[in-house]
Amino acid sequence: MENQLPLILLRRLINVAYGHECLDDESINNLMICCLCYAVTYTVLVDNDPLCLVEDDNPLCLHPLHALQKGTSGARRHRRGLATNFVMPCAAELHEAGIHFKLSDRKGFVGGVSFEGGVLSIPRVLFWDNAERVFLNLMAFERLHPGAGNEVMAFVYFMDNLIDTAKDVALLRSKGIITSGLGSDEAVAKLINKILTKGAVMSPDSSIRDVLREINAHCKKPWNKWRATLMHTYFSNPWVFISLLAAIILLLATLMQTIYTVVPFYNK
């Protein structure tokens, strides 16, 4: 984890420069988040609620990285079901199964992930040139600081399930969920699958486990399985679709020719 400026020192410098108690602890936390959140997501600024959820007995965050981690985590939601591991299909396969993707209007990474009525809501994720360093620092902080939570690592774990190839990245980018400055969708997929996921773990009580369970239950429904198979087999390639359409037209033409041949015979 990279060296961090203690916010207690920053508070002291602000008070010396602008007067005693110029900014309270919450304002300093929010100032840090406003300066840093654009490195990973915009969702911490969605409303006027306090951005940084810190402990009541210690309202000032330890350093800027702590403030960013708290701001991107959002409100913690504990899971409702049993602590079971699920492997979720990638974004392209979910799309084939009839699941729609929507940009979440909730605050935070984990708090912004939800699944309802066949719609998977995900907060916006930004991948700029410094994305690897920022995410690895956030994940290292969660691992090393007791009580920091598991929200960033759980979200990275979720995104690793969701993204397998550049096709998945392109789908999420078309929905406004992913914004990338890395140059290509392949670079984003590689960053998530090869680098970030190595240190990503998800706590047993993470609410994302409920989302994974609900998505898997949706995909296992017979109609959704048939739809996914149909989309993957016949609609993934335009030439296969054209061949299928031509075969259907030929079948209908043959059937109509048979009917017009048989009906006059019985009329006679």
N, C-alpha and C positions, 0 to 999 in steps of 0.2 A: 504494500500500500504506500502510495507516495506521501511525502511530507505534507502536513496540513497546518494552516495558520489557526491557532486556538481562537475561537470567537470571543472568549473572555478578554483576550488581548485586543481584539478589534473593537470591542465595546469600550475598553479603556481609552483607546486612541480616538474614537469618535467623541467620547465625553470630553477629552482634553481639547480637541479641535473645535467642537461646536457647543460646548457647554455641558454641564452636569445633567445626566438622564435625558439627553437629546433624543435617544431612541430606546424604547424598552426592548426586552429580550425577544418578544414575538416579532417586533418590527425588524430586528437584526436577522432573525431566522428567515423571515420572508424576503428580506433584501438579498440574502445569499441565494435563495431559491430562484428569485426572479433573474438573477445574474447567471445562474448555472443550468436552469431547467431546459433551456433550448439546446443543450447538448444531447438530451435523450428523449424528451417528450414535452408537449405543450399542455398536457391535461391538468397539471397542477394549478393552472390559472383559470379554470372553467367557471368559477363563481367567486363570491366574496367571503366565503368561509375561511377560517384560519388555514393557511396552507400547510403549516408544519405541525404535525401531531407529536408533541413531546411530552415527557413525563411531567406531572404537575409539580413534583418536588424539585425538578431541575429543568425549568422552561427553556434555558439557553442551550442550543446544540453545542457539541464539543468543537466542531470545526465545519468548514463548508461542505465537506463530503458527507458528514452526518446530516446536515440540513437537507442536502439534495436527496439522500436516501430516504429520509422521513417524508419529504415532499412528494417523491415519486411513488412511495408506498401507498399513500392514501389511508383511508379508514380500514382497519383489519376486520375481515369477516371470517369467522370460523366455520369449518365444514359441518354439514348436517348428517352425512352418511358415515359408513364405516371406512376405516383407513385402508382402502384397497388400491393397488396400483393398476392404472389403466394406460394402455398405449393408444393414442388417438391417431386416426388417419390424417394424412397431410391435407393442406388446404385444397388442392386440386381434387382429391378424392371426396372431401366433404362437399365441395361444390357439385360434383357429379351426383352425390346422394341427396341433393336438394337443399342443402344448408346455405343460407345467405350470410354474407359478411357485412357488418355495419361498424362505422366508427363510433366508439363509445362516448357518451357524454358524461360519464362518471369520472371521478377524480382518482388518480393513482393507477399503477400497473395492475396489481392484483384486484383491487376494488373495481377496476374498469372492465374486467373480463366477466362476461355473463352469457348465458345461453337460454333463450326463451322463444317459444313458438317457431323453432327452426331457424332462428336468427342468432348468429354468434357475434357479440359485440366485443370489440377489442380497442384499447386506447391507441392513440397514434404513437409510433416509435420512430425516432430519428436516428439515422445512421450516417453521421458525418465522418470526416477523416479521423477524428479523435474518439470514435465510438468504442473501439476495442479498449483503449486505455480507461475511459470513463466507466464502462460496464465492469471491467475487471477490478477496478478500484472499489466500486460499489459492492461487488460480490465478496471481495476480500474483507471489506469492513463488516459485512453481515456475518462472515465466518469467524472473525477475530474479536468482535465486540459483543459481550454477553447482553442479551436483551434487545439487540438491534433488529431482530425479526428475520424473516426469510423471503420477503416479498419480491425483491429484485431477482434473486436466484430462482424462485418459483416461476416468475414470469419468463425468464430465459429458458427454463425447462419446458414451459408450455410452448414457447415459440420454436424450440427445437423439435417438438412433436409436430408442430403445424407446418414447418418448412423443411422440405427435403431437397428440392431443386429450385432452379431459377424460375420455373413455371409457377411455383407457389408464391415466390416473392412478387412476381409480376401481377398475380391475381390480387394479392393484398395491396400492392401499390396502386392498382386501378381503383380500389375502394377508398383510397386516402388513408389507409392504416399505416403503411410504411412510406417514409420519405427518406430517400437515399442520396448521398453525395459521394458514394464510393465508386461510381463510374459504370457499374453493371449490376444486374440482378444476381449474377453468379457470385460476385464479390460479397454480397449480403448473405447469400446462402452459405458460402464458405465460412464467413465470420461466425455465424450462428452454429453451424454444424461441426466445425473443426476446432474452433478456438474457445468461444464462450461456454459451450455446453460441457467442456471438460471439468469445470468447477461448479456446475449447476446441480443443486439438489433441492428437493421440495419437502417441506416439513409435513408430517402426517396430518396436521390440522389445517392445512392450507385450503381455502375455499376453491382453489382451482381444481382440486380433486373432484369436487362436486360437478364442476363444469365438464371435466373429462368423462365422468360417469354418465351424465345426461347426454352428451354427444354420442357416446358409444351406444347407449340405449336407443337413440334416434336412428343411428345407422343400421342397427340390427333388426329394425322393423322390416317385414317382408317387402312391402312396396318400395321402401327406400333402397333396399338391397337390389331389387330388380331394376329400379331406375338407375342406380349407379352402374350396374352391369351394362345396361342398354347404352348409357351415355359413353361409357369407356370403350365399348366394343364397336358401336356403330356411328357415334357422333364425334369422336375424337379426331377423325380424319375426314376431310370433305369428300375425298374420292370414295371412301367406304360408304358414306352417307348417300352419295349419288348412285352408287351401285345398288344399295338397298332400295332407294326410291325407284330406280329403273326396274328392279325385280318385282316390286309391288305393282307398278303400272302394268308390267307384262302379265302378271298373274290376274289382275283385274280385267285386262283386255281378253285374255284367254277365257276367263269365266263368262264374260259378256258374250263372246263369240259362241260359246257352248250353249248359252241360254237361247240366243237368237236362232240357233240351229235346231234345238230340241223343241221349242215352243211351236213353231209352224208344223212340225211333224205330228204332234198331238192334236192340233187344231183340225188337221185333215182327217 
